[in-house]
Amino acid sequence: MGFFDLFKRKKKEEPKPQEVETIVAAEADETVTTDEAEETTEVEEIEEVNIEAERKELEAGLERTKEGFFGRLKRAIAGRTTVDADVLDDLEEVLITSDVGVETTVKIIEAIEARVAKDKYMNTSELHAILRDEIAKLMEESHRSTEDFGIEVKEGLPYVMMVVGVNGAGKTTTIGKLAAKLTRAGRKVYIGAADTFRAAAIDQLAVWAERAGATMVRQDMGSDPASVAYDTLRSAVANGADVVLIDTAGRLHNKVGLMKELTKIRNVMSKVIPDAPHEVMLVLDGSTGQNAFEQAKQFTEATQVTSLTITKLDGTAKGGVVIGISDKFHIPVRYIGIGEGIDQLKMFDRREFVRALFGEAKN
């Protein structure tokens, strides 16, 4: 075969222009696919880092509760090889002194007794796994979505949350932190300063509203709280707000008076938005332990509480109160406060809460 024959053959094997375009396009698609895959991987890695950071912050916030609970638990089962009546008696004491509450403690102990009776033999190393399971079962689910910080914002009219709780529980701070989370999510937030009995409360709320980038509606001290709520909702509707947070006075010295006041606020708001408020959130101070149970009892009798926020868990070993209150009142814990920072209000996840207390589950 001569040189020119070889040249002709090479020309014949060269791809046609259309084929070249197809090859180039395929290579371009492959490049785009590779780039997209790399971007997806980077996003997933960032999400994993964020999740891990959130977990570490939660663990740090619950450290005192974890140390207190597990310190007592270790002492209770030290040197034991099986879960017997003595271990269960000691465990009962640990749970009660951790502010889990008597009724919830009895449920947990009975569940463990049933497991012991069924399995006939159980060692103390299995006790942690059983406690994890039983505690997680007792707590109510609180969120269906993490979008908009767990609040189901509706189209057309603002989502209205009325916030109740005693003075000093962290109610105003919680409203400010929640407003900050929502504005960062791109939502337009209005805050109604309906705790008109304390000038300090109104001023504090104004500072938080400014930090959060929310709009606050206020009147003079001593004004009718229902009037403030009404004005807030009217302004929010007129200006296309997404969420309205209504602060209320935290007085429990007269339950009848509290009930009348909260009922009046609800009735007035429903004249602006028929199904308002969409949620009534009770804020409780976790560091008060059993007192938080009494506050929950008083407020649930005074108004229809639909969610809970437990604050100040970073400064106490009484975090077990979260378990007991959620179980006793069958009200979901929506948020927990684990620090003073504006980002230290966390969406409550019962599985992550148990994980923070017990560590990773061991299969």
C-alpha positions in Angstrom: 0.0 0.0 0.0 1.4 3.4 -1.1 1.6 6.6 0.8 -1.4 8.1 -1.1 -3.5 5.1 -0.3 -2.8 5.5 3.4 -3.6 9.2 3.1 -7.0 8.4 1.4 -7.8 5.9 4.1 -7.1 8.4 6.9 -9.3 11.0 5.2 -12.1 8.4 4.9 -11.9 7.6 8.6 -12.1 11.3 9.7 -15.5 12.1 11.3 -18.0 14.2 9.4 -18.7 17.8 10.6 -22.0 16.7 12.1 -20.3 13.8 13.9 -17.7 16.2 15.3 -20.5 18.5 16.6 -22.1 15.5 18.3 -18.8 14.4 19.9 -18.1 18.0 21.2 -21.6 18.3 22.6 -21.3 14.9 24.3 -18.0 16.0 25.8 -19.6 19.3 26.9 -22.5 17.4 28.6 -20.0 15.1 30.3 -18.2 18.2 31.6 -21.4 19.8 32.9 -22.4 16.6 34.5 -19.0 16.3 36.2 -19.2 20.0 37.4 -22.8 19.4 38.7 -21.6 16.3 40.6 -18.7 18.2 42.1 -21.1 21.0 43.2 -23.5 18.5 44.7 -20.7 16.9 46.6 -19.6 20.2 47.9 -23.1 21.1 49.0 -23.5 17.8 50.8 -20.2 18.2 52.5 -21.2 21.7 53.7 -24.5 20.3 55.0 -22.7 17.6 56.8 -20.4 20.1 58.4 -23.3 22.3 59.4 -25.2 19.3 60.9 -22.2 18.2 62.9 -21.7 21.8 64.2 -25.3 21.9 65.2 -24.9 18.6 67.1 -21.8 19.8 68.9 -23.6 23.0 70.0 -26.6 21.0 71.2 -24.3 18.6 73.1 -22.5 21.6 74.7 -25.8 23.2 75.6 -27.0 20.0 77.3 -23.6 19.2 78.9 -24.7 19.9 82.5 -27.9 17.8 82.1 -25.9 15.0 80.6 -23.2 15.1 83.3 -25.8 15.2 86.1 -28.0 12.4 84.7 -25.2 10.1 83.6 -23.2 10.8 86.8 -26.1 9.6 88.9 -26.8 6.7 86.5 -23.2 5.5 86.6 -23.2 5.5 90.3 -26.5 3.7 90.4 -25.4 0.8 88.2 -21.7 0.6 89.2 -20.6 -3.0 89.8 -24.0 -4.4 88.7 -24.2 -7.1 86.0 -27.9 -7.4 85.6 -31.0 -5.2 85.6 -32.8 -6.2 88.8 -35.2 -4.7 91.2 -32.4 -2.8 93.0 -31.1 -1.3 89.7 -34.7 -0.2 88.8 -35.2 1.4 92.2 -32.0 3.4 91.8 -32.9 4.3 88.2 -36.2 5.6 89.4 -34.5 7.9 91.8 -32.1 9.1 89.1 -35.0 10.0 86.8 -37.0 11.8 89.4 -34.0 13.8 90.7 -33.2 14.8 87.0 -36.7 16.5 86.9 -38.2 14.0 84.5 -41.3 14.0 86.7 -42.9 11.2 88.7 -45.6 10.2 86.2 -43.1 10.0 83.3 -40.6 8.1 85.5 -43.2 5.5 86.3 -43.9 5.0 82.6 -40.2 4.5 81.8 -39.7 2.1 84.7 -42.7 0.0 83.8 -41.5 -0.2 80.2 -38.1 -1.5 81.3 -39.7 -4.0 83.7 -41.8 -5.3 80.8 -38.6 -5.7 78.7 -36.8 -7.5 81.6 -39.8 -9.9 82.0 -39.8 -10.6 78.3 -36.1 -11.1 77.8 -35.6 -12.8 81.2 -32.0 -11.6 81.3 -30.8 -8.1 80.7 -27.4 -6.6 81.5 -26.8 -3.0 82.5 -25.0 -2.2 79.2 -28.4 -2.7 77.5 -30.0 -0.2 79.8 -28.8 2.9 77.9 -30.4 1.6 74.6 -33.7 0.9 76.3 -33.7 4.3 78.0 -33.0 6.0 74.6 -35.9 4.2 73.0 -38.4 4.8 75.8 -37.5 8.5 76.2 -37.8 9.2 72.5 -41.2 7.5 72.4 -42.6 9.7 75.2 -41.8 13.0 73.6 -44.2 14.5 71.0 -43.1 15.2 67.4 -42.8 19.0 67.0 -42.0 19.8 63.3 -43.0 18.5 59.9 -40.5 20.7 58.1 -37.4 22.7 58.8 -38.4 25.3 56.3 -39.1 28.8 57.8 -37.6 27.5 61.1 -40.5 25.0 61.5 -43.3 27.5 61.1 -45.9 26.7 58.3 -46.2 30.1 56.8 -49.4 30.5 54.8 -49.9 32.3 51.6 -52.2 35.4 51.6 -52.4 36.1 55.3 -49.7 36.1 58.0 -49.1 33.2 60.4 -50.0 34.4 63.9 -48.3 33.1 67.0 -49.3 34.2 70.5 -46.5 33.8 73.0 -47.3 33.2 76.7 -45.3 32.6 79.8 -44.3 34.0 83.2 -42.0 37.0 83.5 -38.4 35.9 83.5 -38.9 32.7 81.6 -37.2 34.1 78.5 -40.3 35.0 76.5 -39.1 38.3 75.1 -35.7 36.8 74.2 -37.3 33.8 72.5 -39.5 36.1 70.4 -36.4 38.2 69.3 -34.4 35.1 68.4 -37.3 33.5 66.5 -37.9 36.8 64.6 -34.2 36.8 63.6 -34.4 33.2 62.3 -37.5 34.1 60.2 -36.1 37.3 58.7 -32.9 35.5 57.7 -35.2 33.0 55.9 -36.6 35.9 53.9 -39.8 36.3 55.8 -41.4 39.6 56.8 -42.0 39.6 60.5 -44.2 41.8 62.7 -44.0 41.8 66.5 -46.8 43.0 68.8 -45.8 44.3 72.2 -48.9 43.3 74.1 -47.2 43.0 77.4 -48.1 46.6 78.2 -47.8 46.3 82.0 -44.0 46.6 82.0 -42.2 49.4 80.2 -38.9 47.4 80.4 -40.6 44.5 78.5 -41.6 46.8 75.7 -38.1 48.5 75.5 -36.4 45.1 75.5 -38.6 43.8 72.8 -37.9 46.9 70.7 -34.1 46.2 70.9 -34.6 42.6 69.8 -36.9 43.6 67.0 -34.3 46.0 65.7 -31.6 43.4 65.9 -33.8 40.9 64.1 -34.9 43.3 61.3 -38.5 42.9 62.3 -41.3 45.6 62.6 -42.7 46.2 66.1 -46.1 47.7 66.9 -46.4 49.2 70.3 -48.6 51.5 72.4 -48.0 53.4 75.7 -47.5 51.5 78.9 -50.8 50.5 80.5 -52.6 50.3 77.1 -55.1 47.5 76.4 -53.1 44.5 75.3 -55.9 43.4 73.0 -55.8 46.8 71.3 -52.1 46.3 70.6 -52.7 42.8 69.2 -55.5 44.2 66.9 -53.3 47.0 65.6 -50.4 44.7 65.0 -52.5 42.3 62.9 -54.1 45.1 60.9 -50.8 46.6 60.1 -49.3 43.2 59.3 -52.1 42.4 56.8 -51.9 45.8 55.2 -48.2 45.5 54.7 -48.0 41.9 53.5 -46.3 40.4 56.6 -45.6 36.6 56.6 -45.5 36.0 60.4 -46.8 37.9 63.4 -45.5 37.3 66.9 -47.6 38.6 69.8 -46.0 39.0 73.2 -48.3 38.8 76.2 -48.1 39.7 79.9 -46.7 36.9 82.1 -48.7 37.2 85.3 -50.0 34.1 87.1 -51.1 35.7 90.4 -54.7 35.6 89.1 -55.5 32.8 86.8 -59.0 34.0 86.1 -57.7 37.4 85.1 -55.1 35.8 82.9 -57.7 33.6 81.2 -59.9 36.6 80.5 -57.1 38.7 79.2 -55.8 35.9 76.8 -59.3 35.1 75.7 -59.9 38.8 74.8 -56.7 39.0 72.8 -57.6 35.8 70.9 -61.1 37.1 70.1 -59.9 40.5 68.9 -57.3 38.9 66.6 -59.8 36.6 65.1 -61.7 39.7 63.9 -58.8 40.6 61.6 -57.7 37.0 60.7 -60.6 34.5 61.4 -58.4 31.6 62.5 -55.8 33.6 64.4 -53.9 32.8 66.5 -52.7 29.8 64.5 -50.4 28.8 67.4 -50.1 29.6 71.2 -46.6 28.9 72.3 -45.8 28.6 76.1 -42.2 29.6 77.0 -40.9 27.8 80.1 -37.6 28.3 82.0 -35.9 24.8 82.1 -33.7 25.8 85.0 -36.8 26.0 87.3 -37.3 22.2 87.2 -40.6 21.2 88.8 -41.8 24.8 88.9 -42.0 24.6 85.1 -44.5 21.8 85.5 -46.7 24.0 87.6 -46.4 26.9 85.1 -47.4 24.5 82.3 -50.4 23.4 84.3 -51.6 26.9 85.0 -51.2 28.2 81.4 -52.8 25.1 79.8 -55.8 25.6 82.0 -55.9 29.3 81.2 -55.6 29.0 77.4 -55.2 26.4 74.6 -51.4 26.0 74.5 -50.3 24.2 71.3 -46.5 24.3 71.5 -43.7 24.7 74.0 -40.3 26.4 74.1 -37.9 25.4 77.0 -35.2 28.0 77.7 -32.0 28.3 79.7 -31.0 24.6 79.3 -27.3 25.4 79.0 -27.2 26.7 82.6 -28.9 23.8 84.3 -28.7 20.1 85.1 -32.5 19.9 85.0 -33.0 19.3 81.3 -35.0 16.2 82.1 -37.9 18.6 82.5 -38.2 18.6 78.6 -39.1 14.9 78.7 -41.6 15.1 81.5 -43.5 18.1 80.3 -43.8 16.9 76.7 -45.1 13.6 78.0 -47.4 14.8 80.7 -49.2 17.6 78.7 -48.9 15.9 75.3 -47.8 19.2 73.8 -44.8 19.2 71.4 -41.6 21.1 72.3 -41.0 23.4 69.3 -37.8 25.1 70.4 -35.1 24.9 73.1 -32.8 27.7 74.2 -29.2 26.7 74.9 -27.6 30.1 75.3 -28.0 33.8 75.2 -26.8 34.3 71.6 -29.3 35.2 68.9 -28.5 31.9 67.1 -28.9 29.7 70.2 -32.6 29.1 69.8 -32.8 25.6 68.3 -35.6 23.7 66.6 -36.3 20.7 68.9 -35.7 17.3 67.5 -36.5 14.5 70.0 -34.0 12.1 68.3 -31.2 14.7 68.4 -32.1 15.5 72.0 -31.7 11.9 73.0 -28.6 11.6 70.9 -27.0 14.5 72.7 -27.8 13.0 76.1 -26.9 9.4 75.3 -24.4 9.6 72.4 -24.6 7.5 69.3 -26.8 4.5 69.3 -24.8 1.2 69.3 -26.3 -1.6 67.3 
